Amino acid sequence: MRGRHCAKILATAWTDSMNLDIYVNYRGTCEQAFRFYEQHLGGTITGVVRHAEQPNPHIPEDWKEKILHARIEIGTTVLMGADIPQSEPMRSAYLALTVDSEAEAERVYALLSDGGEIFMKMEQTPFANRFAMLRDRFGTSWMLLHQPGSERHS
């Protein structure tokens, strides 16, 4: 019994001491993406470091104001990102955004799909009242969900 108790304490300490966050690379549009998410998704940008702030004499002049590291909080999730010259759009990973109403799902879908690529249009599925998969104009892949019974009433 003592071994199980120690394992449980260690597991709790392990999970309490770390966070699993998301890091997305952009091809020069990190700042525009984060400003867009801040404005339209209610995020808060909590940090921005530009390439010019690092001691690297080989940074091209037109790249110095691009983002070396940025951090935005959207709800309880932290999204970090950077501008990387040869980065590719997200392929098999998605940011899953769950919203609390069908109207909000439609609003966010319209915003994120504008100028982007739709993989699955917004529709009802067996697991969600509204569900869509898309890549926004900045190259970030999203799953949008409004699940049955998640409607908030004021």
N, C-alpha and C positions, 0 to 999 in steps of 0.2 A: 504494500500500500504506500509506503514511504516513497518509492521510486516513481509511482504515478503522480503523487502530489508534487514532487520536485519537477517532473516533466511538465506538469500543468503550469507551475509558476514560471518556468523557463519559457514556455510557449507564450504565456501572457506578456512577459517582459519583452520577448522578441517582437511580437506584433505591436505592442505599444510604442516601440522605439523606432518604427519605420512607417513610411507612407509610400504607397504606390501611386505615382503621378504619371502624367502623359507628356511626352516630348515630341514635337513635330518640327521637322525641317522644312523650310520654305525656300524657294528660288528667288529671293529678293523681295518678297511681299509679306514678311512676318509682321512688320509694324502695321501695315494696312489691314491685315487679317485681325490682329489683336484689337485695333481701334474699332473695327467693324463689330467684333464680338462684344466689346465693351459697350458700344452704343446700342446694339440690337438684342443682345442676350443678357444684359444686365451684369456683365462681368466687371471686375476691377483690376486694372493693370497695377501690379505691385512691384515691378522692377523692369528696367530696361538698361542694357549695356550694349554700346555700339562697338563695331569692329575697330574704330579709331582709338578706343580706350585700351586696347591691348598693345603691348610693345612688339609690333611686327612690321618691319619696314617694307615688306613685300605686299602689303594690302594695296590693291589698285585704288586710285583716287575716287573713282565712282562707287566704290564698295565701302568706304570708310564710315558712312552714315547708316549702313545696313546693320541689322541686329545680330550681335554676337550671342546674346542670351536675353530672353524676356520671360516674364512670368505674369499670368493672369489667373484670377480666381473667378470661376463661374459656378455659382451655387457653392457646393462644398468640395468641388473638384479643382485641382490645380492643373493648368495647362501651361507648359513651358515650350519655348520655340526659339529658333535661330534661322538666320539666312545663310544658306549653304549654296554656293554657286551651281553645283551640278546635282542638287537634290532632285529626287523623283517624287511624283505625287504618291500619296498613300495608296497602296494596292489592296492588301488583305486585312488591314486594321481599320477600325471605324471608331469615332467618338460617338458613343451612344447617349443621346440627349432625351431624357424622359420629361415630358411636360405634363401639367396638371389639368389641361382641358383640350377638347378637340379644336376649339377656336385658336388656342395658343399653338397647337401643332400645325394648323394651317398657316398661321402668321409666320412662324419660324421656317416652315417649308418654303413659302414664297420668298422669304429673304435669302435663305441659303442656296436655293436652286437658281436664283437670278444670276445669269452669267456662268453657271456651273453645268454639271453633267448629272442627269437623273439616271440612276440605275434601276430603281423601283419607285414608281409614282406613289403619291400618298393615297392609301386606301385602307379599308378594314381588312384585318387578317384574323385567323383563329385566336391569336394571342394579343391583339391590340385593336382598339377602336380606330386608331390612325397609326399607320406605319409607313415609313419611306426610307430609301437609301439613296444617297447622292454624294457628289463631290462638289464642294463650293468653288467659287472663282479663284480661290487662293490655293487650291489643291488638297484641302482637308476633306477626308471622307467622313460622312455622318450617317448615323441611323437615328431617325426621329421616332419616338413612341409616345402614344397616349394609351395607357392600359385601362381595361374595363375596371370600373369602381374607383378610379383615382381622381375623379372630378371633385374639386374642392368647392364647398358651399360656404358663402359668407353669412 
